[in-house]
Amino acid sequence: MESETWQEKAQSFISKLEHAKYGLLFNSGVSAICGILASLPAQSTILVGEDFYSGTRYMMNKHFGERFTYLPIAAGEGHVEKIREVLNSSQNISMVFLESPTNPLLHVYDIKRIAEVCKEHKVLFAVDNTFCTPIFQNPLLLGTNVVVHSATKFLSGHSDVCGGYLGTNDEDLYTKFHSSRERAGNHLEDMPSHLLYEGLQTLKLRVHKQHQTSLQIATYLSSHPKISKVLSVSHSPLHASQSTGFTGMLSFYLNTDDFDKLSVLARDCRLFKFGTSLGGVDSLLDHYGGTMRIFYSKQEQVERGYTDNFFRMSVGCEEAKDLIGDLEQALEKI
Ligand SMILES: *Cc1c(COP(=O)(O)O)cnc(C)c1O
């Protein structure tokens, strides 16, 4: 055991939590996802979620745009049947790739039933489990072929590591991913692996605390007159059926379109830092809709749910009453 590297130690720690026979650490979450994409046949179609992490979307469209066709599947009523229908009518689907819950709208997909459909059609099913962490949800146990993580987020937990993880129980897939990682040289180096390993020791403590605090904040925001809507998975029976909890992610819409007022919230919070990452011990507030203005037209912002008044929050490990107090004083100024 003494000859194990930090990478091997961190890798097998996560693999145990995810019930994965094989695990691989990459130098970022997106790089792990690229490892999967590189293993798929060119000119095939990939089914993706309607909402998912913007960096994954960017990579798929800009760098793998000519290699694959992407077909978005909306979450909600009938999504499993929709996937079945698409798989029945096309031979050329190489993978279903989903986040559940999604970043940032927290949509939930029926992982178990989708896994059954994929298995019938021999189509690869990969789930990005970054938001839930293996403490609360295990996609491989629900039947997926691959589980993906951005280790940059909850797994390391201190916003000091950029890393990614792929887990599988399939030896052939592992061999493909391993070969792609070794040739590209995008494995996780010793120092970040060490930091990740240290972070993993408190993963369970952190995410349970974040989960509890985010529930309290969701309740507080839901009854606040300046908030028009709170997105949280705490009321999703589907999510409850496939996981044992959630972390600290929640999103909300402010009750105004006045862009100057919207910027005030992020500026005037003191405990919440203003930033786009997530999953660390420090709470972060992201004016998501404000950023999406640059990438999408007004019409697209509305269609996607990323309007100017849309915020995403990553709840850290501070005390709930302090975080609520911070939001209270910032919301008063709007
Ligand atoms: C951040 C994130 C990623 C990408 O991870 P990096 O480590 O930043 O490359 C992938 N999926 C989700 C859901 C994320 O939030």
The ligand as an SDF file (V2000), in Angstrom:
LIG
                    3D

 15 15  0  0  0  0  0  0  0  0999 V2000
  -17.8250   22.6410  -13.1990 C   0  0  0  0  0  0  0  0  0  0  0  0
  -18.5420   21.5270  -13.7920 C   0  0  0  0  0  0  0  0  0  0  0  0
  -17.9230   20.6980  -14.7410 C   0  0  0  0  0  0  0  0  0  0  0  0
  -16.5300   20.9630  -15.2770 C   0  0  0  0  0  0  0  0  0  0  0  0
  -15.5520   20.8320  -14.3530 O   0  0  0  0  0  0  0  0  0  0  0  0
  -14.1170   21.5240  -14.4130 P   0  0  0  0  0  0  0  0  0  0  0  0
  -13.4000   20.7600  -13.3820 O   0  0  0  0  0  0  0  0  0  0  0  0
  -14.3150   22.9690  -14.0630 O   0  0  0  0  0  0  0  0  0  0  0  0
  -13.5820   21.3300  -15.7880 O   0  0  0  0  0  0  0  0  0  0  0  0
  -18.6360   19.6230  -15.2370 C   0  0  0  0  0  0  0  0  0  0  0  0
  -19.9050   19.3890  -14.8270 N   0  0  0  0  0  0  0  0  0  0  0  0
  -20.5310   20.1650  -13.9230 C   0  0  0  0  0  0  0  0  0  0  0  0
  -21.9240   19.8300  -13.5080 C   0  0  0  0  0  0  0  0  0  0  0  0
  -19.8770   21.2630  -13.3700 C   0  0  0  0  0  0  0  0  0  0  0  0
  -20.5230   22.0440  -12.4810 O   0  0  0  0  0  0  0  0  0  0  0  0
  1  2  1  0
  2  3  1  0
  2 14  2  0
  3  4  1  0
  3 10  2  0
  4  5  1  0
  5  6  1  0
  6  7  2  0
  6  8  1  0
  6  9  1  0
 10 11  1  0
 11 12  2  0
 12 13  1  0
 12 14  1  0
 14 15  1  0
M  END
$$$$
